[in-house]
């Protein structure tokens, strides 16, 4: 069985990209982000950003697409964290 590595990359990266989506939905429903760690958001953006950069350097489309989505999702999570933390203070 010969599976294209890009397919594996899309599946693995897709799962990683989707990691924060349930949390984003929960925050939007509850209008609270108390349980979210600011440090987790920052580490997520930096990590995904570096993987995105690596993917660009290596021209790996699966890494580019999935880590681009991961950076966006984590940036949304960070924005929600900052927004709902500001509202409480």
Secondary structure, 3 states (H helix, E strand, C coil): CCCCHHHHHHHHHHHHHHHHHHHHHHHHHHCCCCCCCHHHHHHHHHHHHHHHHHHHHHCCHHHHHHHHHHHHHHHHHHHHHHHHHHHHC
